[in-house]
Amino acid sequence: MVHLMRGVIQDGTGRNARALGIPAGGKTGTTDNCRDAWFVGFTPEVVAAVWVGREDKKSLGYRETGGRVACPIWTSFMSVTKEEMIKQDFSMPQGIAMVPVDRQTGEIIIPKEDNKSSFVWEAMREDLLPPLHPSSGNFRLPSWLKRLDDFLF
């Protein structure tokens, strides 16, 4: 779950917080007609939430989303708070491995200097890692996992 929420900051609607330069994850949210916007963010040490809305439930305005109005407030708060934190990363649970997955094919690849932008790191259970593809040197995601990924994202 931590890996998924970190993706919100690395490549998603909370990317404003990437400027902090610390390990962090989060989730943005926006209600219908932009009446409420929020961002809940966390580091290995701190969890904080920001809600932006009006008591009369009127719209905040066109495109006033969690990533646009709440995440910058959280980022500002964390820019001060991070100075008091111990610099540590999230710990990986035992039995979980981070593997490089090709963005286009879903195959597990061998990362190289020239293909950095073509893959993402995904968390997988070590006991479910697919075998090495014999001819290409690539791994292949099991079809059930690829279908689950397509369904969720």
DALIN-V145119 format. One record per run of one state. SS is the DSSP state (H for helix, E for strand, - for the rest). FROM is the first residue (numbers start at 1). LEN is the number of residues. If there is no record, write none. Layout:
BEGIN
<<SS | FROM | LEN> <SS | FROM | LEN>>
END
This chain:
BEGIN
<<- | 1 | 1> <H | 2 | 10> <- | 12 | 3> <H | 15 | 6> <- | 21 | 4> <E | 25 | 6> <- | 31 | 1> <H | 32 | 3> <- | 35 | 1> <E | 36 | 7> <- | 43 | 4> <E | 47 | 7> <- | 54 | 12> <H | 66 | 19> <- | 85 | 11> <E | 96 | 7> <- | 103 | 4> <E | 107 | 2> <- | 109 | 4> <H | 113 | 6> <E | 119 | 7> <H | 126 | 3> <- | 129 | 3> <E | 132 | 1> <- | 133 | 6> <E | 139 | 2> <- | 141 | 2> <H | 143 | 10> <- | 153 | 1>>
END
